[in-house]
């Protein structure tokens, strides 16, 4: 019998490719998708995608959806408490593994592994340490389609928000930007591909600017802010 696993679904391209590989390898029984939502706005954390589109993705993928609601600006303690409670409930249903689309963020991997280990679960990273340029080209060659829903202005300007990722998009990326946005440069919503029963039908709404305060590293550091551009997607 294959071990049961939960899949941590962000709605974006890395999740889609990781799920594709997991399903193809057929080593786990994927029981459901797990997605973190901003409780106040009912949108996927950092991706800015509304829950209505997320639900359509899950429906098209043919998998149950577990929505984990997080306060707008949670402390690390709050986030950990909510995550531990959610994962403990999942683990009580016989789920032994949790699958992620992370590629090379060591600190994040260690955090995930530590939290899961505490409740007797294991983390799985099907894309880990793979070349991100190879991954994005594989993603496109497989027939996946994805749109940029959020960009970090530190790396990319507003014009990249709302663009479909294709070969021209990749060519237009500055040299300091990872082609998979693994450093948080951009986030996406995947709306079609080999794991979907049918495409997600949406239209592009307005692009809005959001700012977040930068954490201070010491008392003398000047206050600053992170600027993000979010492209709203509206379910048809």
Secondary structure, 3 states (H helix, E strand, C coil): CCEEEEEECCCCHHHHHHHHHHHHHCCEEEEEEEEEEECCCCEECCCCCEHHHHHHHHHHHCCEEEEEEECCCCCHHHHHHHHHHHHHHHHCCCEEEEEECCCCCHHHHHHHHHHHHCCCCEEEECCCCCCHHHHHHHHHHCCCEEEEEEEECCCCCHHHCCCECCHHHHHHCCCCCCCCCCCCCEEEEEEECCCCCCCCCEEEEEEEEEEEECCCCCCCCCCCEEEEEEEEEEEC
